[in-house]
Amino acid sequence: MSDTNLGFLKRTQGKFCHHCPMCNHARGKPDSFIGRIIHNPRHTEHCMAWQAEKEMYQKD
């Protein structure tokens, strides 16, 4: 986890998304109804928590 350069708000949003049951379901099953909604470009471009989670937990 490389969140040392991120601010408090971004870290909090990223942790919220990382532990969210709906987001975890969507990450595990992207072809499900919830997964398609969460992975929709309208959501991924505008959800600050989703973007913060991707920044914090990106796989290098």
CORJOBEL-V465162 format. One record per residue. RES is the residue in one letter. PHI is phi in whole degrees, -180 to 180 (NA if undefined). D_LAST is the distance of its C-alpha to the last C-alpha in whole Angstrom. Layout:
BEGIN
res=(RES;RES)
phi=(PHI;PHI)
d_last=(D_LAST;D_LAST)
END
This chain:
BEGIN
res=(M;S;D;T;N;L;G;F;L;K;R;T;Q;G;K;F;C;H;H;C;P;M;C;N;H;A;R;G;K;P;D;S;F;I;G;R;I;I;H;N;P;R;H;T;E;H;C;M;A;W;Q;A;E;K;E;M;Y;Q;K;D)
phi=(NA;-113;-104;-71;-96;-92;-76;-60;-64;-66;-65;-64;-64;-64;-68;-60;-67;-64;-103;-71;-60;-68;-67;-64;-62;-66;-69;-78;-133;-66;-90;-75;-59;-65;-60;-67;-68;-67;-87;-64;-56;-63;-78;-66;-81;-114;-87;-67;-68;-63;-65;-65;-64;-64;-66;-72;-110;-64;-91;-86)
d_last=(10;10;13;15;16;17;20;22;23;19;18;21;21;17;18;21;19;17;20;22;24;24;21;20;22;21;17;19;22;21;24;26;28;26;23;25;26;22;20;23;23;25;23;20;21;23;22;21;20;18;16;16;14;11;11;11;9;6;4;0)
END
